[in-house]
Amino acid sequence: MKLSWKILLHLSWVLAVLLGAWSVLFYVTLTDEINDETDDMLENRAEAIVKRVLATGELPGGMDGAGESLLVEVPEDYAVAHAHERYSDEERYVPERDDEVPARVLRQLFRDREGRWYELTVMTPTIEKEDLQEAILSWCVWLYLLLLLSILLVTVWLLYRMMRPLYALLRWLDAYRVGGENPALETTTSVVEFRRLNEAVGRFVDRAEASFERQKQFIGNASHEMQTPLAVCRNRLEMLVDDARTLTPEQLAEIASVQRTLGRLVRLNRTLLLLTKIDNGQFPESSEVDVGAQVRTTAEELGDIYAYRGVTLRLAEETTLIVRMNPSLAESLVANLLKNAFVHGDANGTVDVRVAGRSLEVTNDGAAGPLDGARIFDRFYRATEKEGSSGLGLALVEAVCRLYGLRVSYDYVAGRHRFTVQFPPQA
């Protein structure tokens, strides 16, 4: 969930709780104020009636202009058992309306000069509290919705304005590629926290670039320096084999094993050097390359090399795919995809190559199950150890695709591994 939506969600329920509590407090305060005013009026009426009764002995009853009053004589034990003043909310029948209406009722006990106890009931119509509750609830709901909408709009506007430096930083980080040509990071912001965040990201990027450069230099220098000793070792072993009169068959077998290992080391060194050159952008020259023709040439060469595995290659060239890139890298891209299929595919299986539209698909049998799609293009990742595999073929494919902005993907369909390279539309 985005930060802005999370803030809005929390604001919504906090506002609902606060407005609900305010509504209850407003209703209690309003009804309490209405009751106080009504009780004062009832006390004044009751006091006037008591004075008139004590002065004239006239007993009131029925409804007057201010409400209804009733005076009845009560026993002394009743007067002792009840408070002298009692307020209540009741429903009273009004003959003029032929309906019951809400009323505020005061019951007051007093004693005349002869010691007789009387209970005076004074009542006056009042507001309908249920209607008041409904009105307050309705207005609070509308007020909540209006406040919520206003706060959400203001919050979205403020967040959009205040968080623009953060969103700009996130977009820059999404597009950033170590070792690539990246635009400068905009650090113009008045918010201290965002400015410090941009500065921290800048320092991190500088360290990452420096580490990447040192890594490239180390790999390039190491691979370059290793070429001469490796070539010398291979030549000496070949000279030793040529003069094999003093060697036993067991020694010749050991030398052959060392030659195979040394050959693998030479190929590994050559691939690492090629990866370093790609990362350094040392292949600026480009020309038109026919991908289908490159597939046919490479398939013929690999077919002879891996004939012992009994793999059959089928090419479906539906369209002529012409791309503009470095010919050596185009050859390396196709060769490593096909070699991966020949080496890691099932023995006596089938490799299908399809050129259609602006894509190249290479599919091979894989009964062992799918590979780790998250690591398949990592350097030296190998699901299984196979002779002739350096663990750098697919990493080299990914490096070439990254250099030219191509999209390479892997999926496992119906027991077969499929690698797809999507080329951009032709300009």
Stockholm file with secondary structure:
# STOCKHOLM 1.0

chainA/1-427         MKLSWKILLHLSWVLAVLLGAWSVLFYVTLTDEINDETDDMLENRAEAIVKRVLATGELPGGMDGAGESLLVEVPEDYAVAHAHERYSDEERYVPERDDEVPARVLRQLFRDREGRWYELTVMTPTIEKEDLQEAILSWCVWLYLLLLLSILLVTVWLLYRMMRPLYALLRWLDAYRVGGENPALETTTSVVEFRRLNEAVGRFVDRAEASFERQKQFIGNASHEMQTPLAVCRNRLEMLVDDARTLTPEQLAEIASVQRTLGRLVRLNRTLLLLTKIDNGQFPESSEVDVGAQVRTTAEELGDIYAYRGVTLRLAEETTLIVRMNPSLAESLVANLLKNAFVHGDANGTVDVRVAGRSLEVTNDGAAGPLDGARIFDRFYRATEKEGSSGLGLALVEAVCRLYGLRVSYDYVAGRHRFTVQFPPQA
#=GR chainA/1-427 SS CCHHHHHHHHHHHHHHHHHHHHHHHHHHHHHHHHHHHHHHHHHHHHHHHHHHHHHHCCCCEEECSSCEEEEEEECHHHHHHSCSEEEEEEEEEETTTTEEEEEEEEEEEEECTTCCEEEEEEEEECCCHHHHHHHHHHHHHHHHHHHHHHHHHHHHHHHHHHTHHHHHHHHHHHHCCTTSCCCCCCCCCSCHHHHHHHHHHHHHHHHHHHHHHHHHHHHHHHHHHHHHHHHHHHHHHHHHHHTGGGCCHHHHHHHHHHHHHHHHHHHHHHHHHHHHHHHTTCCCCCEEEEHHHHHHHHHHHHHHHTGGGTCEEEEEECSCCEEEECHHHHHHHHHHHHHHHHHHSCTTCEEEEEEETTEEEEEEECTTCCCCTTTTTSTTCCSSCCTTCCSCHHHHHHHHHHHHTCEEEEEEETTEEEEEEECCCCC
#=GC SS_cons         CCHHHHHHHHHHHHHHHHHHHHHHHHHHHHHHHHHHHHHHHHHHHHHHHHHHHHHHCCCCEEECSSCEEEEEEECHHHHHHSCSEEEEEEEEEETTTTEEEEEEEEEEEEECTTCCEEEEEEEEECCCHHHHHHHHHHHHHHHHHHHHHHHHHHHHHHHHHHTHHHHHHHHHHHHCCTTSCCCCCCCCCSCHHHHHHHHHHHHHHHHHHHHHHHHHHHHHHHHHHHHHHHHHHHHHHHHHHHTGGGCCHHHHHHHHHHHHHHHHHHHHHHHHHHHHHHHTTCCCCCEEEEHHHHHHHHHHHHHHHTGGGTCEEEEEECSCCEEEECHHHHHHHHHHHHHHHHHHSCTTCEEEEEEETTEEEEEEECTTCCCCTTTTTSTTCCSSCCTTCCSCHHHHHHHHHHHHTCEEEEEEETTEEEEEEECCCCC
//
